[in-house]
Amino acid sequence: MSTKKGLLYLIPTVLAPGTTNQVLTSQIKEVVRQTDHFFVENIRTARRFIGELQTGRAIEDIHFYELNKDTVINDIRQHFSLLREGKNAGVISEAGCPGIADPGALAVKLAHEQGIRVIPLVGPSSILLALMGSGFSGQAFVFHGYLPIDKAERARVIRQMEKEALQKNQTQIFMETPFRNNQLLEDLIAHCQPATLLCYKTQYVREHDLEQITRLTKNCQTLPHRLLPKSVRAV
């Protein structure tokens, strides 16, 4: 008689500290309370996240398996034996939804290959929150992740994104680390048409959440200081 396989839960986390009760559902807390095994991007922050859920679980009784951008697929595959034996497991991202711009997609891929049921739980996504608040096309959109660091390649990608946005009425979504925000804005101004619209969003689901739309003209100098780190010159 074959053993019933376990379930792989995709467990969203908060986008900003102190917002657990504001944005996470009771289902997430209940799944975490009943699950003993987790694939996580960072063990330290995953332990802190579970602690903030106040499930009553002892952290010492929970098993964590690191899954980040440097993880080798065979290292994750060997832990999938617990799912084949009928135990449930969860995937926890550093922020937002697992598997979206996140190495947790590797665990999902392995689950499908091995006939293990994947259950995504409802939670915050910075990508969708930005799109929802932009007023841009939500019917046709594409997510590019981080743009290339190399200036020539970045310029090429920016021009191609603008072309597709105009030709297909397709929203182009991408993200950047805070200390490169100024340089990204300068590159967008340099390589896009002045009439092109940019919507930027920061401080997700916090009191000072900000979403603003501007045209990419050469006098576009209005990114708020709180969007940028203090060590970077405001443009």
Backbone torsions as a table, in degrees:
resi	resn	phi	psi	omega
1	MET	NA	126.0	-176.1
2	SER	-77.2	146.0	179.0
3	THR	-79.8	136.1	176.2
4	LYS	-67.8	132.0	-177.3
5	LYS	-75.8	153.0	177.8
6	GLY	-75.9	179.6	-179.2
7	LEU	-110.7	145.8	175.6
8	LEU	-108.3	110.7	-179.9
9	TYR	-92.8	135.7	174.6
10	LEU	-100.0	110.7	-167.7
11	ILE	-107.6	109.7	178.6
12	PRO	-69.1	151.8	174.7
13	THR	-121.8	175.7	-176.6
14	VAL	-73.2	156.3	175.0
15	LEU	-93.3	-19.7	-178.7
16	ALA	-141.5	143.8	-179.8
17	PRO	-60.2	147.4	174.9
18	GLY	77.2	15.9	-177.5
19	THR	-116.8	15.1	-176.2
20	THR	-54.5	-53.1	-177.7
21	ASN	-68.9	-22.9	-177.4
22	GLN	-77.3	-37.0	-168.6
23	VAL	-120.6	-14.5	-176.4
24	LEU	-100.6	141.9	-176.5
25	THR	-82.4	162.0	177.1
26	SER	-66.0	-25.4	178.4
27	GLN	-62.9	-38.5	179.5
28	ILE	-61.9	-45.9	179.6
29	LYS	-61.0	-40.9	-178.0
30	GLU	-69.1	-41.2	178.2
31	VAL	-63.5	-44.7	179.1
32	VAL	-62.2	-38.5	-179.1
33	ARG	-62.4	-31.9	-175.1
34	GLN	-99.8	3.7	-175.3
35	THR	-112.2	137.1	-176.6
36	ASP	-105.2	-14.8	-172.9
37	HIS	-127.4	133.5	-177.6
38	PHE	-138.5	135.2	169.3
39	PHE	-94.7	121.0	-171.3
40	VAL	-133.3	151.7	179.3
41	GLU	-74.0	-36.1	179.9
42	ASN	-143.1	118.9	-173.4
43	ILE	-64.8	-40.1	-177.8
44	ARG	-62.0	-49.4	-178.1
45	THR	-71.3	-30.2	177.0
46	ALA	-66.5	-40.8	177.0
47	ARG	-62.9	-40.8	179.0
48	ARG	-65.7	-41.2	179.1
49	PHE	-60.6	-47.0	-179.7
50	ILE	-64.3	-37.3	177.5
51	GLY	-62.4	-38.5	-179.9
52	GLU	-68.7	-22.8	178.6
53	LEU	-72.2	-18.1	177.8
54	GLN	53.2	55.8	-179.7
55	THR	-82.9	-12.4	-175.3
56	GLY	88.0	-2.9	179.9
57	ARG	-77.5	145.9	171.7
58	ALA	-83.6	123.4	-177.8
59	ILE	-57.2	-32.7	-177.9
60	GLU	-65.0	-19.3	-179.4
61	ASP	-88.9	-2.3	-175.8
62	ILE	-102.7	141.0	-179.3
63	HIS	-103.8	130.3	-179.5
64	PHE	-118.0	138.9	177.7
65	TYR	-126.3	120.8	-174.7
66	GLU	-71.1	131.6	177.8
67	LEU	-137.8	97.8	179.1
68	ASN	-128.3	-172.1	-174.2
69	LYS	-64.4	-17.5	-179.3
70	ASP	-99.2	-0.9	-176.7
71	THR	-70.5	134.4	176.9
72	VAL	-83.1	137.6	-174.4
73	ILE	-58.2	-34.2	-179.7
74	ASN	-67.3	-27.9	177.3
75	ASP	-66.2	-35.0	178.1
76	ILE	-79.0	-38.7	-177.6
77	ARG	-58.5	-37.2	-177.3
78	GLN	-67.9	-27.2	179.2
79	HIS	-80.8	-12.5	-178.8
80	PHE	-72.8	-6.2	176.2
81	SER	-61.7	-31.1	-179.6
82	LEU	-67.3	-33.2	176.1
83	LEU	-71.2	-39.0	178.3
84	ARG	-66.9	-24.4	178.8
85	GLU	-86.3	0.8	175.4
86	GLY	103.3	1.2	179.2
87	LYS	-87.1	142.5	176.4
88	ASN	-83.4	155.7	177.1
89	ALA	-143.7	160.3	178.1
90	GLY	-125.4	156.0	173.4
91	VAL	-115.8	125.5	-178.2
92	ILE	-120.7	125.9	178.2
93	SER	-87.4	169.7	174.0
94	GLU	-69.2	-35.1	179.9
95	ALA	-159.6	135.7	177.0
96	GLY	79.9	-147.3	-171.6
97	CYS	-93.7	131.1	178.1
98	PRO	-62.4	145.0	174.8
99	GLY	89.0	-10.2	179.0
100	ILE	-109.7	110.8	-172.1
101	ALA	52.0	45.6	-169.4
102	ASP	-154.0	139.0	-178.2
103	PRO	-66.3	-11.1	177.8
104	GLY	-58.6	-18.5	177.5
105	ALA	-57.8	-27.1	179.9
106	LEU	-65.0	-41.6	178.6
107	ALA	-66.2	-37.7	179.0
108	VAL	-64.7	-42.3	178.5
109	LYS	-59.2	-46.3	179.8
110	LEU	-64.6	-37.4	179.6
111	ALA	-61.7	-45.0	179.4
112	HIS	-64.5	-39.1	179.7
113	GLU	-63.2	-30.3	-175.2
114	GLN	-103.8	11.6	175.9
115	GLY	70.0	29.5	179.5
116	ILE	-97.8	130.5	-177.3
117	ARG	-70.4	132.5	-180.0
118	VAL	-106.5	130.1	-178.6
119	ILE	-123.4	102.0	175.8
120	PRO	-77.5	132.3	176.7
121	LEU	-96.6	152.7	-177.4
122	VAL	-73.4	134.2	178.5
123	GLY	-169.8	179.8	-175.1
124	PRO	-73.0	139.9	175.1
125	SER	-130.1	117.9	-179.2
126	SER	-60.5	-34.1	-178.4
127	ILE	-65.0	-49.1	-178.3
128	LEU	-71.9	-35.0	177.7
129	LEU	-62.6	-41.4	178.2
130	ALA	-65.2	-42.8	179.5
131	LEU	-64.9	-43.3	-178.9
132	MET	-58.6	-38.7	-176.2
133	GLY	-89.6	1.9	-174.2
134	SER	-87.3	-30.5	-172.3
135	GLY	79.4	0.9	176.9
136	PHE	-81.5	174.8	-177.2
137	SER	-59.5	122.2	173.4
138	GLY	-101.4	2.5	178.7
139	GLN	-88.1	-36.4	179.0
140	ALA	-132.9	115.0	179.3
141	PHE	-152.7	158.8	-180.0
142	VAL	-140.1	141.8	179.6
143	PHE	-108.1	127.4	-176.0
144	HIS	-103.2	-6.6	-175.0
145	GLY	70.0	-140.2	177.1
146	TYR	-84.0	140.0	177.0
147	LEU	-78.9	159.5	-179.0
148	PRO	-58.6	147.9	177.4
149	ILE	-80.0	-36.4	178.8
150	ASP	-58.3	128.2	-171.9
151	LYS	-62.7	-43.0	-178.7
152	ALA	-65.4	-44.0	180.0
153	GLU	-69.0	-37.2	177.7
154	ARG	-63.6	-42.5	178.9
155	ALA	-61.0	-41.0	179.6
156	ARG	-63.7	-43.9	-178.9
157	VAL	-65.7	-40.5	179.1
158	ILE	-61.6	-45.7	180.0
159	ARG	-64.5	-37.6	179.4
160	GLN	-68.2	-40.1	177.8
161	MET	-62.4	-43.3	179.7
162	GLU	-63.2	-40.0	178.6
163	LYS	-60.6	-46.0	-179.6
164	GLU	-68.2	-34.9	177.9
165	ALA	-62.5	-41.4	-178.2
166	LEU	-75.6	-43.7	-175.2
167	GLN	-74.1	-34.2	-173.5
168	LYS	-110.5	-0.3	-171.5
169	ASN	50.1	50.6	-172.3
170	GLN	-116.7	120.4	178.9
171	THR	-67.9	132.4	179.2
172	GLN	-105.7	118.7	-176.2
173	ILE	-112.9	132.0	177.2
174	PHE	-151.1	169.4	-178.6
175	MET	-137.2	166.7	-179.1
176	GLU	-149.1	154.7	175.6
177	THR	-76.2	149.3	-174.0
178	PRO	-54.2	-40.1	-174.7
179	PHE	-73.6	-6.9	175.9
180	ARG	-109.7	8.4	-178.1
181	ASN	-59.5	-44.5	-178.0
182	ASN	-61.7	-45.5	-178.7
183	GLN	-65.2	-37.7	178.0
184	LEU	-62.6	-44.5	179.0
185	LEU	-61.0	-42.8	178.3
186	GLU	-60.4	-40.7	179.6
187	ASP	-67.6	-38.9	178.4
188	LEU	-64.2	-42.7	178.3
189	ILE	-63.4	-40.1	-175.9
190	ALA	-70.2	-32.1	-169.6
191	HIS	-113.6	-6.2	178.6
192	CYS	-106.1	160.8	176.1
193	GLN	-71.2	147.7	-177.8
194	PRO	-57.9	-27.0	-177.4
195	ALA	-84.4	-7.6	-178.9
196	THR	-66.5	136.1	-178.9
197	LEU	-93.5	139.7	174.9
198	LEU	-122.2	129.3	172.2
199	CYS	-112.8	124.4	177.4
200	TYR	-120.7	145.9	-176.9
201	LYS	-135.2	141.3	178.3
202	THR	-148.7	172.6	178.1
203	GLN	53.8	54.1	-175.5
204	TYR	-58.3	134.2	174.0
205	VAL	49.9	28.9	174.4
206	ARG	-110.2	174.1	-177.4
207	GLU	-59.7	-35.7	-177.4
208	HIS	-103.4	30.3	173.8
209	ASP	-48.7	134.2	-176.1
210	LEU	-133.3	130.7	172.1
211	GLU	-139.5	126.3	-175.0
212	GLN	-142.9	146.7	178.8
213	ILE	-113.8	136.9	178.6
214	THR	-144.7	157.7	173.3
215	ARG	-89.1	147.2	-173.9
216	LEU	-86.5	56.5	176.1
217	THR	-84.0	165.8	-177.1
218	LYS	-71.1	-14.4	174.8
219	ASN	-99.9	22.0	176.8
220	CYS	-77.6	87.1	-175.3
221	GLN	-120.5	30.1	-165.0
222	THR	-109.9	12.5	175.6
223	LEU	-61.4	126.1	-176.5
224	PRO	-65.7	149.3	-178.1
225	HIS	-59.7	-32.3	-177.8
226	ARG	-73.4	-9.7	174.2
227	LEU	-79.1	-22.7	-170.5
228	LEU	-113.9	147.7	174.9
229	PRO	-68.6	150.7	-174.6
230	LYS	-64.4	-23.3	-177.3
231	SER	-78.4	-6.7	-178.5
232	VAL	-106.8	137.2	179.8
233	ARG	-65.6	130.3	176.0
234	ALA	-73.1	137.1	-176.3
235	VAL	-96.8	NA	NA
